[in-house]
Structure formats: structure tokens, C-alpha cells
Amino acid sequence: MLLTLKQFTRCERGATAVEFGIIALPMLLVTLGTIEIGRALFMRNDMAQTLDRVERQLLIGKTLTDQQITSQLKDGKFTSANASATQTISGVNYRTLTITQDFKLLIPFQDSSFQIVVERRVRTP
């Protein structure tokens, strides 16, 4: 049952599979990229909430040492946290709070990572 050349050019069997093959890879990459962006935003939001919690304690006048602040900022989740000494700028006291987290991408065959850094300058009474 050999098809003649004319019949072969009109045959559309398998066209759907070829079209799916063309579209599948870009769709998979877009889907995985969207998931990775969501994970990164979730991580950054978690870091910002932790900073907000410590910032509130400082704003209400609670006296915390740098070591206490750093342990609260790390919260058992984050790679690195730092609280700087009090700085005075134009007669106003400030402390700088920083959280750093390494973020490794889960995309297959991709061994890249980057750091997410959230920093706040808090006015202290």
C-alpha cells in the first residue's frame, strides 16, 4: 500500500502530533517559569513579613540587641540575617535590617541560583 506522491502531499495524518510537538516545549517552559517566579515572590514576601514583625517591635520601643534581632530575623528559615548598629542621620536614629536567602531554581537541567535580599531602614526611638 504505497501512497503515490500526490496522495502523500494531501495526507494530514499525524499533523496534530507535529503541531503539539512544536507547541509543547515553549508551553512547558512558560509554565515552569511561572511556577519559579511564584516561588521567588512567595519567598520574598515571607522575608518581608519577617522584617515587618521585627520592625514593629523596634518601633514600639522594645530594646533588642543586634544578636536578638538577628536570631529573630533568621527565624530558622533564612540563610543570612543582619542587624546593623544604630546610625544617627540628622539627629534621627536608624537601624538597618537585612535578610538574604539563596534561591535555587527547580527547573530541570538548570543549576542556577541567585540571592533574594530584603533590606529595611527602621527609625528607632
MARBA-3410 file (N, C-alpha, C, O; in Angstrom, 1 decimal):
125
0.8,-1.2,0.0,0.0,0.0,0.0,0.9,1.3,0.0,0.9,2.0,1.0 ~ 1.5,1.5,-1.0,2.3,2.7,-1.1,1.5,3.8,-1.6,0.7,3.7,-2.6 ~ 1.6,4.9,-1.0,0.9,6.1,-1.4,1.6,6.7,-2.5,2.9,6.8,-2.5 ~ 0.9,7.2,-3.5,1.6,8.0,-4.5,2.0,9.3,-4.0,1.5,9.7,-2.9 ~ 2.8,10.0,-4.7,3.3,11.3,-4.3,2.1,12.3,-4.1,2.2,13.1,-3.2
1.2,12.2,-4.9,0.0,13.1,-4.9,-0.8,12.9,-3.6,-1.2,13.8,-2.9 ~ -1.0,11.6,-3.3,-1.8,11.2,-2.1,-1.0,11.6,-0.8,-1.6,12.0,0.2 ~ 0.3,11.4,-0.9,1.2,11.7,0.3,1.1,13.2,0.6,1.1,13.5,1.8 ~ 1.1,14.1,-0.4,1.1,15.5,-0.1,-0.2,16.0,0.5,-0.3,17.0,1.2 ~ -1.3,15.2,0.2,-2.6,15.6,0.8,-2.9,15.0,2.1,-3.8,15.3,2.8
-2.1,14.0,2.5,-2.4,13.3,3.8,-2.1,14.2,5.0,-1.0,14.8,5.1 ~ -3.0,14.2,5.9,-2.9,15.0,7.1,-2.8,14.2,8.4,-2.9,14.7,9.5 ~ -2.5,12.9,8.2,-2.4,12.0,9.4,-1.1,12.4,10.2,-0.1,12.6,9.6 ~ -1.2,12.6,11.5,-0.1,12.9,12.3,0.2,14.4,12.4,1.1,14.8,13.0 ~ -0.6,15.3,11.7,-0.4,16.7,11.8,-0.6,17.2,13.2,0.1,18.2,13.6
-1.5,16.7,13.9,-1.8,17.1,15.3,-0.6,16.8,16.2,-0.2,17.7,17.0 ~ 0.0,15.7,16.0,1.2,15.3,16.8,2.3,16.2,16.5,3.1,16.6,17.5 ~ 2.5,16.6,15.3,3.6,17.5,14.9,3.4,18.9,15.5,4.3,19.5,16.1 ~ 2.1,19.4,15.4,1.8,20.7,16.0,2.0,20.7,17.5,2.5,21.7,18.1 ~ 1.6,19.6,18.1,1.8,19.5,19.6,3.2,19.5,19.9,3.7,20.1,20.9
4.0,18.8,19.2,5.5,18.8,19.4,6.1,20.2,19.3,7.0,20.5,20.0 ~ 5.6,21.0,18.4,6.1,22.3,18.2,5.7,23.2,19.4,6.5,24.0,19.8 ~ 4.5,23.1,19.9,4.0,23.9,20.9,4.4,23.4,22.3,4.4,24.3,23.3 ~ 4.6,22.2,22.6,4.7,21.6,23.9,5.9,22.2,24.7,5.8,22.6,25.8 ~ 7.1,22.3,24.0,8.3,22.8,24.8,8.1,24.2,25.2,8.4,24.5,26.4
7.7,25.2,24.3,7.5,26.6,24.8,6.5,26.6,25.9,6.6,27.4,26.9 ~ 5.4,25.9,25.8,4.4,25.9,26.9,4.9,25.4,28.2,4.6,25.9,29.3 ~ 5.7,24.3,28.1,6.3,23.8,29.3,7.2,24.8,30.0,7.2,24.9,31.2 ~ 8.0,25.4,29.2,9.0,26.5,29.7,8.2,27.6,30.3,8.6,28.1,31.4 ~ 7.2,28.1,29.7,6.4,29.2,30.3,5.7,28.7,31.6,5.7,29.5,32.6
5.2,27.5,31.7,4.6,27.0,32.9,5.6,26.9,34.0,5.4,27.4,35.1 ~ 6.8,26.3,33.7,7.8,26.2,34.8,8.3,27.5,35.2,8.6,27.8,36.4 ~ 8.5,28.5,34.3,8.9,29.8,34.6,7.9,30.5,35.5,8.3,31.2,36.4 ~ 6.7,30.4,35.2,5.6,31.0,36.1,5.7,30.4,37.5,5.5,31.2,38.5 ~ 5.9,29.1,37.6,6.0,28.5,38.9,7.2,29.0,39.7,7.1,29.3,40.9
8.3,29.2,39.0,9.5,29.7,39.6,9.4,31.1,40.1,9.8,31.5,41.2 ~ 8.8,31.9,39.3,8.5,33.3,39.7,7.6,33.4,40.9,7.8,34.2,41.8 ~ 6.6,32.5,40.9,5.7,32.5,42.1,6.4,32.0,43.3,6.2,32.6,44.4 ~ 7.3,31.1,43.2,8.1,30.6,44.4,9.0,31.8,44.9,9.1,32.0,46.1 ~ 9.7,32.5,44.0,10.6,33.6,44.3,9.8,34.7,45.0,10.2,35.3,46.0
8.6,35.0,44.5,7.8,36.1,45.1,7.3,35.6,46.5,7.2,36.5,47.4 ~ 6.9,34.4,46.6,6.5,33.9,47.9,7.6,34.0,48.9,7.4,34.4,50.1 ~ 8.8,33.6,48.5,10.0,33.7,49.4,10.2,35.1,49.8,10.5,35.4,51.0 ~ 10.2,36.1,48.9,10.4,37.5,49.2,9.4,38.0,50.1,9.7,38.8,51.0 ~ 8.1,37.6,49.9,7.0,38.1,50.8,7.2,37.5,52.2,7.0,38.3,53.1
7.6,36.3,52.3,7.9,35.7,53.6,9.0,36.5,54.4,8.9,36.7,55.6 ~ 10.0,36.8,53.6,11.2,37.6,54.2,10.7,39.0,54.6,11.1,39.5,55.7 ~ 9.9,39.6,53.8,9.3,41.0,54.1,8.4,40.9,55.4,8.5,41.8,56.2 ~ 7.6,39.9,55.5,6.8,39.7,56.7,7.6,39.6,58.0,7.3,40.1,59.0 ~ 8.7,38.8,57.9,9.6,38.6,59.0,10.2,40.0,59.4,10.3,40.3,60.6
10.7,40.7,58.4,11.2,42.1,58.7,10.2,43.0,59.3,10.5,43.7,60.2 ~ 9.0,42.9,58.8,7.9,43.8,59.4,7.7,43.4,60.8,7.5,44.3,61.7 ~ 7.7,42.1,61.2,7.5,41.7,62.6,8.5,42.3,63.5,8.2,42.9,64.6 ~ 9.8,42.2,63.1,10.9,42.7,63.9,10.8,44.3,63.9,11.1,44.9,64.9 ~ 10.5,44.9,62.8,10.4,46.3,62.7,9.4,46.9,63.6,9.6,47.9,64.3
8.2,46.2,63.8,7.2,46.6,64.7,7.7,46.6,66.1,7.4,47.5,66.9 ~ 8.5,45.6,66.5,9.0,45.5,67.8,9.9,46.7,68.1,9.9,47.3,69.2 ~ 10.7,47.1,67.1,11.6,48.2,67.3,10.9,49.5,67.4,11.3,50.4,68.1 ~ 9.8,49.6,66.6,9.1,50.9,66.5,8.3,51.2,67.8,8.1,52.3,68.2 ~ 7.9,50.1,68.5,7.1,50.3,69.8,8.0,50.6,70.9,7.6,50.8,72.1
9.4,50.6,70.7,10.3,50.9,71.7,10.9,49.8,72.4,11.6,50.0,73.4 ~ 10.7,48.6,72.0,11.3,47.4,72.6,12.8,47.4,72.3,13.2,47.5,71.2 ~ 13.6,47.3,73.4,15.0,47.3,73.2,15.5,45.9,72.9,15.4,45.0,73.8 ~ 16.1,45.8,71.8,16.7,44.5,71.3,18.1,44.7,70.9,18.5,45.6,70.3 ~ 19.0,43.7,71.3,20.4,43.7,70.9,20.4,43.2,69.4,19.5,42.7,68.9
21.6,43.5,68.8,21.8,43.0,67.4,21.7,41.5,67.3,21.1,41.0,66.3 ~ 22.1,40.8,68.3,22.1,39.4,68.3,20.6,38.9,68.4,20.3,37.9,67.7 ~ 19.8,39.5,69.3,18.4,39.1,69.4,17.7,39.4,68.1,16.9,38.6,67.6 ~ 18.0,40.5,67.5,17.3,40.8,66.2,17.7,39.8,65.1,16.9,39.4,64.4 ~ 19.0,39.5,65.1,19.5,38.6,64.0,18.9,37.2,64.2,18.5,36.6,63.2
18.7,36.8,65.4,18.1,35.4,65.7,16.6,35.5,65.3,16.1,34.5,64.7 ~ 15.9,36.6,65.5,14.5,36.7,65.1,14.4,36.8,63.6,13.4,36.2,63.0 ~ 15.3,37.5,63.0,15.3,37.6,61.5,15.5,36.3,60.8,14.9,36.0,59.9 ~ 16.5,35.5,61.3,16.8,34.2,60.7,15.6,33.3,60.8,15.2,32.6,59.9 ~ 15.0,33.3,62.0,13.7,32.6,62.2,13.8,31.1,61.8,12.8,30.5,61.5
15.0,30.5,61.7,15.2,29.2,61.3,15.0,28.9,59.8,15.1,27.7,59.4 ~ 14.7,29.9,59.0,14.3,29.7,57.6,15.4,30.3,56.6,15.6,29.8,55.6 ~ 16.0,31.4,57.0,16.8,32.2,56.1,18.3,31.9,56.2,18.8,31.6,57.3 ~ 19.0,32.1,55.1,20.4,31.8,55.1,21.2,32.8,55.9,22.0,32.4,56.7 ~ 20.9,34.1,55.8,21.7,35.1,56.4,20.8,36.2,56.9,19.8,36.6,56.1
21.0,36.8,58.0,20.3,37.9,58.5,21.3,38.8,59.2,22.2,38.4,59.8 ~ 21.0,40.1,59.2,21.9,41.1,59.8,21.2,42.3,60.3,20.2,42.7,59.7 ~ 21.6,42.8,61.4,21.1,44.0,62.0,22.3,44.9,62.3,23.2,44.5,63.1 ~ 22.3,46.1,61.7,23.4,47.0,61.9,23.3,47.7,63.2,22.2,47.8,63.8 ~ 24.4,48.3,63.6,24.3,49.2,64.8,23.5,50.4,64.5,23.2,50.7,63.3
23.1,51.1,65.5,22.3,52.3,65.3,23.1,53.4,64.6,24.2,53.7,65.0 ~ 22.5,54.0,63.6,23.1,55.1,62.9,22.3,56.4,63.2,21.1,56.3,63.3 ~ 23.0,57.5,63.3,22.3,58.7,63.5,22.5,59.6,62.3,23.6,59.9,61.9 ~ 21.3,59.9,61.7,21.3,60.8,60.5,20.4,62.0,60.8,19.2,61.8,61.0 ~ 21.0,63.2,60.8,20.3,64.4,61.1,19.6,64.3,62.4,18.4,64.8,62.5
20.2,63.7,63.4,19.6,63.7,64.7,18.6,62.6,64.9,18.0,62.5,66.0 ~ 18.4,61.7,63.9,17.4,60.7,64.0,18.1,59.3,64.0,19.0,59.1,63.1 ~ 17.8,58.4,64.9,18.4,57.1,65.0,17.8,56.1,64.1,16.5,56.0,64.0 ~ 18.6,55.4,63.3,18.1,54.3,62.4,18.9,53.0,62.6,20.0,53.1,63.1 ~ 18.2,51.9,62.4,18.9,50.6,62.3,18.6,50.0,60.9,17.4,50.2,60.4
19.5,49.4,60.3,19.3,48.7,59.1,19.2,47.2,59.3,20.1,46.6,59.9 ~ 18.1,46.6,58.8,17.8,45.2,58.9,17.9,44.6,57.6,17.3,45.1,56.6 ~ 18.6,43.5,57.5,18.8,42.8,56.2,18.6,41.3,56.3,19.0,40.7,57.2 ~ 17.8,40.7,55.4,17.7,39.3,55.3,18.1,38.9,53.9,17.7,39.5,52.9 ~ 19.0,37.8,53.8,19.4,37.3,52.5,19.1,35.8,52.4,19.3,35.1,53.4
18.6,35.4,51.3,18.2,34.0,51.1,18.7,33.5,49.7,18.4,34.2,48.7 ~ 19.4,32.4,49.7,19.8,31.8,48.4,18.5,31.1,47.8,17.8,30.4,48.5 ~ 18.3,31.3,46.5,17.2,30.8,45.9,17.7,29.9,44.7,18.2,30.4,43.7 ~ 17.4,28.6,44.8,17.8,27.7,43.7,16.6,27.4,42.8,15.6,27.0,43.3 ~ 16.8,27.5,41.6,15.8,27.2,40.6,15.5,25.7,40.5,16.5,24.9,40.6
14.3,25.3,40.4,13.9,23.9,40.3,13.7,23.4,38.9,13.3,22.3,38.7 ~ 14.0,24.3,37.9,13.9,23.9,36.5,14.9,22.8,36.2,16.1,22.9,36.5 ~ 14.4,21.7,35.6,15.4,20.6,35.3,16.5,21.1,34.4,16.3,21.9,33.5 ~ 17.7,20.5,34.5,18.8,20.7,33.7,19.3,22.2,33.9,20.0,22.7,33.0 ~ 19.0,22.8,34.9,19.3,24.2,35.1,19.9,24.3,36.6,19.1,24.3,37.5
21.2,24.5,36.7,21.8,24.6,38.0,22.1,26.0,38.4,23.2,26.3,38.9 ~ 21.2,26.9,38.2,21.5,28.3,38.5,20.7,28.7,39.8,19.7,28.1,40.1 ~ 21.3,29.6,40.5,20.7,30.2,41.7,21.0,31.6,41.8,21.9,32.1,41.2 ~ 20.2,32.3,42.6,20.5,33.7,42.9,20.1,34.0,44.3,19.5,33.2,45.0 ~ 20.4,35.2,44.8,20.1,35.6,46.1,18.9,36.6,46.1,18.9,37.5,45.3
18.0,36.4,47.1,17.0,37.4,47.3,17.4,38.2,48.5,17.6,37.6,49.6 ~ 17.4,39.5,48.4,17.8,40.3,49.6,16.6,41.3,49.8,16.1,42.0,48.9 ~ 16.3,41.4,51.1,15.3,42.4,51.6,15.9,43.2,52.7,16.5,42.7,53.6 ~ 15.9,44.5,52.5,16.5,45.4,53.5,15.6,46.5,53.9,14.8,47.0,53.1 ~ 15.6,46.9,55.1,14.8,48.0,55.7,15.6,48.8,56.6,16.5,48.3,57.3
15.4,50.1,56.5,16.0,51.0,57.5,14.8,51.4,58.4,13.8,52.0,58.0 ~ 15.0,51.2,59.7,14.0,51.4,60.7,14.4,52.5,61.6,15.5,52.6,62.1 ~ 13.5,53.4,61.8,13.7,54.5,62.8,13.5,54.0,64.2,12.5,53.4,64.5 ~ 14.5,54.2,65.0,14.4,53.7,66.4,14.1,54.9,67.3,14.7,56.0,67.1 ~ 13.3,54.7,68.4,13.0,55.8,69.3,14.3,56.1,70.2,14.2,57.0,71.0
END
